[in-house]
Amino acid sequence: MASTKDYVDYICEHISSYGIVSEKKMFGEYMVYINGKPIILVCNNTPYIKMKEEIKECMEGVETDTPYNGAKPHYILDVEDKDITSKVLPILEQITPLPKPKKK
């Protein structure tokens, strides 16, 4: 089941205070960007973030799953939990590099 645009808009609205938020549709799913950096992968209307060492302590006890077959496990982000998002999203935005420009 692909993610819905309405759900992605809902996520973007909840995280809008963390920077310039945008989204891009990819293969029926979405990537949500903060300040041009890919931060949240939305698959099947579930927001996933990468399991990085820098956020391990903040995400202790949070549910994990794979966003799609063959993917590494990711944390499932509850965007309504302001305690977690206020800690995790700024860290991820800081440590995530900008995507490399595509070659023409």
Summary of the structure (lengths in Angstrom):
residues: 104
radius of gyration: 13.1
end to end distance: 32.1
largest distance: 43.3
contacts: 270
relative contact order: 0.19
helix: 29%
strand: 28%
